[in-house]
């Protein structure tokens, strides 16, 4: 399943490059999500205009940190999104459809019950997820090259993971797959526009 996820991510990147090579791109935005940084996760994204009212967004984040006592939210995630803008691209309201996937190794973190259950801070969870959803957002023009964006998305994620004792060498307590419906993205991003 991991190789299928990597193939899908590669396909999205190739499609983005094809749009750029065909001259459809009039604007490109490089971005980072400040809310994602608040979870100690470095992230970067790129968004490309592919028409008067359409953009394609590709973003990713990677968290390699451990916080002591085996407390960690290690993960990587990649997400692509097709956006329709009500006015002009990179300005005002937009609606989107997104796909996402990644892997995680989470330990001793108190997460909401709907993620791993009520005892998440006493165990370690390692696995992957893949999903899709719809989103809404708004972009404000700050200057000729800078924008700010707020967005939120809801959808579905399929997760498959193993549950362990909290340390990296702890015993495996079982495997589980689950279906998650709810928020799939939230962002407050700063965008640098290349025109």
PEMONOR-V680888 format. One record per pair of residues at least 4 apart in sequence whose ideal C-beta (glycine too) atoms are under 7 Angstrom apart, sorted by the first residue. I is the first residue (numbers start at 1). J is the second residue. D is the distance in whole Angstrom. If there is no record, write none. Layout:
BEGIN
I J D
I J D
END
This chain:
BEGIN
1 5 7
1 128 7
2 6 6
2 128 6
3 7 6
4 8 7
5 9 7
5 101 5
5 128 7
5 130 6
6 10 6
7 11 6
8 12 7
8 101 7
9 13 7
9 78 5
10 14 6
11 15 6
12 16 7
12 58 6
12 80 4
13 17 6
13 58 7
14 18 6
15 19 7
16 20 7
16 48 6
16 56 6
16 58 6
17 21 6
18 22 6
19 24 5
19 25 6
19 48 6
19 50 5
19 56 7
20 25 5
20 48 6
24 50 5
24 51 7
25 48 5
25 49 6
25 50 7
26 49 5
27 49 4
27 89 6
27 90 6
27 193 6
27 195 6
28 46 7
28 48 5
28 194 5
29 46 7
29 47 4
29 90 6
29 147 7
29 191 4
29 192 7
29 193 5
30 46 6
30 191 7
30 192 5
31 45 5
31 47 7
31 189 5
31 190 7
31 191 4
32 37 7
32 43 6
32 44 6
32 45 7
32 189 6
32 190 6
33 37 7
33 43 5
33 187 4
33 188 7
33 189 5
34 38 7
34 188 5
34 189 7
34 190 7
35 186 6
35 187 6
35 188 5
36 41 5
36 43 5
36 61 5
37 41 7
37 43 7
39 73 7
40 63 6
40 65 6
41 61 5
41 63 4
42 61 7
42 62 6
43 59 6
43 60 7
43 61 4
44 59 7
44 60 7
45 57 6
45 58 6
45 59 3
46 58 6
47 55 5
47 57 4
48 55 6
48 56 5
49 55 5
49 89 5
50 54 5
50 55 6
50 56 5
53 84 6
53 85 5
53 89 7
54 83 7
54 84 6
55 83 5
55 85 7
55 89 5
56 82 6
57 80 7
57 81 4
57 83 6
58 80 5
59 79 5
60 77 6
60 78 5
61 76 7
61 77 5
62 76 5
63 73 6
63 74 6
63 75 5
64 74 6
65 72 7
66 70 7
66 72 4
67 71 4
67 72 6
69 108 7
70 107 5
70 108 6
70 166 6
70 167 5
70 168 7
71 107 6
71 108 4
71 109 7
72 105 7
72 106 7
72 107 5
73 106 5
73 109 6
74 104 7
74 105 4
75 102 6
75 103 6
75 104 4
75 105 7
76 102 5
76 103 6
77 100 6
77 102 4
78 100 7
78 101 6
78 102 6
79 98 6
79 99 7
79 100 4
79 185 7
80 98 7
80 99 6
81 96 5
81 97 7
81 98 4
81 135 7
82 96 6
82 97 6
83 94 5
83 96 4
84 94 6
84 95 5
85 89 5
85 92 7
85 94 5
86 92 6
86 93 4
86 94 7
87 91 6
87 92 4
90 139 6
90 147 6
90 193 6
91 139 6
91 141 6
92 138 7
92 139 7
93 138 5
94 137 5
95 136 6
96 134 7
96 135 4
97 134 6
98 132 7
98 133 6
98 135 6
98 153 6
98 185 7
99 132 5
100 131 6
100 184 7
101 129 6
101 130 4
102 128 7
102 129 6
103 128 5
104 125 7
104 126 7
104 127 6
105 126 5
106 124 7
106 125 5
107 124 4
107 166 5
108 121 6
108 166 5
109 120 6
109 121 6
110 120 6
110 121 4
111 115 4
111 116 6
111 120 4
113 117 6
113 118 5
114 180 7
114 182 7
115 120 7
116 120 4
116 125 5
119 123 6
122 166 6
123 163 6
123 164 6
123 165 7
123 166 6
123 173 7
124 164 4
124 165 7
124 166 5
124 170 6
125 161 5
125 163 6
126 161 6
126 162 5
126 164 7
127 159 6
127 160 5
127 161 3
127 162 6
128 160 6
129 157 5
129 158 7
129 159 4
130 157 7
130 158 6
131 155 6
131 156 5
131 157 3
131 158 6
131 184 6
132 155 5
132 156 6
133 153 5
133 154 5
133 155 2
133 156 7
133 184 4
134 153 6
134 154 6
134 155 6
135 151 6
135 152 6
135 153 3
135 185 6
136 151 7
136 152 6
137 149 6
137 150 6
137 151 3
138 150 6
139 147 5
139 149 5
140 147 6
140 148 5
141 147 6
142 146 4
142 147 6
142 148 6
145 192 6
145 193 5
146 191 7
146 192 6
147 191 4
147 193 6
148 190 6
149 187 7
149 189 5
149 191 6
150 187 7
150 188 5
151 185 7
151 187 5
152 183 7
152 185 7
152 186 5
153 183 7
153 184 5
153 185 4
154 182 7
154 183 6
154 184 6
155 184 4
156 179 7
156 180 7
156 181 5
157 180 4
157 184 6
158 177 7
158 179 6
159 177 7
159 178 5
159 180 6
160 177 4
161 176 6
162 172 6
162 175 5
163 173 5
163 174 5
163 176 7
164 170 5
164 171 7
164 172 5
164 173 6
165 170 3
165 171 5
165 173 7
166 170 6
END
